[in-house]
Amino acid sequence: SVIPILLVATIIFRKIARKTSKSFTRIQGAINATIAESVDGIHVCKSLGIETESLEEFKKLNQKHCSAGFRRTTSMFMFFPVVNVIFGFATLAILIFGGQSVIRDLGFISAGELYIFLSLLEYFFFPVTQFVNIYAQIHAGFASFERIVEVLDSTPEIQDLGNIDIQNMDGKIEFRNVDFGYVSDNPVLMNFSLTINPGEKFAIVGHTGAGKTSIISLIARFYEFQSGKILIDGEDIRNIKLKSYRKHLGIVLQTPKLFYGTIKENITYGRRDAS
């Protein structure tokens, strides 16, 4: 009769442990991302004088992290005592029933047999409790594994739709009636058209949010535009293989990124055979 109760408790615990572990993993990822962004953008925070605000936001997120960690730990370690309580009640029930049988001499079981049975019961309960302890750790690991699989199985927003492999590029860039927005209801470019001829020096000047970086990102095909066409040497950019296309691009961003390694390794990062 103990095993069915234990199975029901295990199923309930599995759902709770999986839920709390998932929540903890997500918040832990958010807090790691916040720390990385704070370190990378420390100069921006200082220049805007928002160190206090950034610290307060981090404290709030850290409090959520602590709460999620507490719920996760509680759900993992509370199951073990619950199992012990179930086994304790089972032992007590056997002791009461068997004790009455011995005292009243009902003939169901003798005192020696009751003693041996209770002694052997401990050998049965011990591996079960150890399994329950391992089971808790396994489900905590499954939550992290599911998060990894979720990321690995995520579909990239930019799909390699083309099959054209270009070897040489003249460099003519055309925007034809392009509509683009990072959010569908907040367009950045509307019916935008532009032609840049090969070898032409072209500067885009405008206030923050005017779409300067968005134009460069669209040329590099970091984002998909909603409508219109972007042509490279007369060919729709979506018909060209991404890897083949981006080999012909050279982009210098506002904030350079240095990877771990030597200066030479950073310079030749995109083309190891460069000399």
C-alpha angles and dihedrals in degrees: 000000000000095000096062090049090049091050092051091049090048093053092049091047092049092058093046094045093048092049096048093044092052091050091049093049093051094049091045089055090049093050092048090051091049092052091049092048092047092053094045093045099040092119091053091051092049094046091051093042094233099128091118093049092048090050092050091051090050091050091053092049091045090052089054088049092052092048092049090048091050092050091047093049092045093051091050100046099036092065093064094058090044090056090048090051090051091050090045092055090046091053091046092051091050091047093050095045094042093042092053090048090053095043094047091040092231092160097235094114138353127232091253093049091049091052093049092046092052091047092051090045090067090057088054096048097046098066090041092055090047090052090050090053092050090044090060092053092046092055092048087054092047090058091055091044091052090052090052092048090048091056094044092049094047113119116236113243091223109063124196096238100159133082100194114116109198122203100181132025130196092194107234109157123196131181112195117192093319121184116194138165134162085221119035095232095046109059120196097186124029123188088339119180128180138157124202115184124215113279093011119136108224129181125193113204126184148121124285110291095020091120104259095131090039091059091052091046091052092050089052088045094235088141136028118242120224100229142352128047139281113202129195112196087341094307123115107251091226091061093061123085110254096227092047093046099047092051086072095051128093117191129180109191126206092250112040118218120221116201124206110278141055127324090253091053090052093048093049094038095118095037116031094183093058116122 
